[in-house]
């Protein structure tokens, strides 16, 4: 995800798109990093979780098209 965001304006708003068949957009309420054990390798790894915030509304149609959902 960091590579995907690299080079973008750090002050830009970040939203989450969900449910391709009934698309909504959400803001992000919280970001947490959790140390977890990889079940396949047994190694410890950090995982970033984005907490779904409030539902803003329906995802705009042009965003659905850009995501390949419509």
Residue pairs with C-beta under 8 A, 6 or more apart in sequence:
1 48
13 27
14 27
14 28
15 25
15 26
15 27
15 28
15 56
16 25
16 26
16 27
16 28
16 50
16 52
16 53
17 23
17 24
17 25
17 59
17 63
17 64
17 67
18 24
18 25
18 26
18 52
20 64
20 67
20 69
23 58
23 59
23 63
23 64
23 69
23 70
24 55
24 56
24 57
24 58
24 59
25 55
25 56
25 57
25 58
25 59
25 60
25 63
26 52
26 53
26 54
26 55
26 56
27 53
27 54
27 56
28 50
28 51
28 52
28 53
29 51
29 52
29 53
29 54
30 50
30 51
30 53
31 48
31 49
31 50
31 51
32 48
32 49
32 51
33 46
33 47
33 48
33 49
34 46
34 47
34 49
35 44
35 45
35 46
36 44
36 45
36 46
36 47
37 43
37 44
37 45
38 44
38 45
61 70
64 70
